[in-house]
Amino acid sequence: MAQDEAARPDHPSLIIRNIGLLLSGDINAPILDADTIETTGGRITGIGRARDFETRPGDQVIDAKSCALAPGLIDSHVHPVAGDWTPRQNQLGWIESCLHGGVTTMISAGEVHMPGRPKDIAGVKAFAITAQRIFQNFRPSGVKIHGGAPVIEHGMVEEDFRELAEAGVKLLGEVGLGSVKDGRTAREMVAWARKYGIQSTIHTGGPSIPGSGMIDKDVILAADADIIGHINGGHTALPDSQITCLCESCGRGLELVHNGNERAALHTVRVAAGLGQLDRVILGTDAPAGSGVQPLGILRMVALIAGLGGVAPETAFCFATGNTARMRDLDCGLIEIGRAADFVLLDKAQHSAGRDMLDSVRLGDLPGVGMTIIDGVVRTLRSRNTPPATRLPEILAG
Ligand SMILES: [Zn+2]
């Protein structure tokens, strides 16, 4: 058992017992041999067997009823705007709806759907800082949104990136969605961003919607952004030969999105597997885009890749959890002592032909979400969006 004694003051804890399958999020060891997790103060403080933990007055106890537990899912690619509203599809409550699909963390690839989004440099910076603050302060149903991702424009200088970083901006929006579409300028600005600790993502493939642009492998390799955003297109993918070249020619993140080309996603997975580099694969939805919001988009990507991509389902879950956490330097996404206590409890859907949850995902079925937990706090019980789980966790005390 792993336990952090220092983090176990008299503080009430959350203890989740009777976990039937513990998915770690770690691609090197995707399944943990344990059935109990303890959290204190929103952090994981113990991982082990039920007999190793004592409950004290005030502790909350959950019986997982043999369901699977995974780190809360991370959507590596969303376009939030303001609050829980998207003007792109004029929809309210889309983030909360994704929580019912097991997503507890979202990464902004740019707040590009904001009506009247400023494109002058002062406006770009002011809007990015505002978006960073808004989403730091506002968490719909507890979902963590890493927002404030400016889209680079011609005329930006190194000082702009230093200023953004000092103001708390940690991400660039998709390179290529602004006026900078050439490799040389993108490379210079991406390097400035990196110098000041700002992570970068580049748009890949054809235009997503009118006004978006085409970015091919030469621009992507020249720009050298940290994440090759939707390498499977959004939706229009590059030719397979270019995707293969991107996988082989650099070590950057390979992001696959739901609002992309599914065949190209599977091609990317096969190439990454052949290179022994599945640790580079991360998942997003690109919601809300022309294809809209998919509350179950990350689960659908896991089922697609496990069902048709020749990847073990427990490994596919790592693409939506630990791989993203490591690549994006997040404190969640892995079942490890000290990490954020963000979890999703799952079981096979009722009447799935699969033997168990993982087997059902291997057959391409979506699992049922029975509970979500963020920072050690239960946020939702049975999902209103997934097919109903066969078994459901139960809150016993607290
Ligand atoms: Zn894009």
Boltz pocket constraint, residues with backbone or C-beta under 6 A from the ligand:
constraints:
  - pocket:
      binder: B
      contacts: [[A, 174], [A, 203], [A, 204], [A, 208], [A, 229], [A, 230], [A, 234]]
      max_distance: 6.0
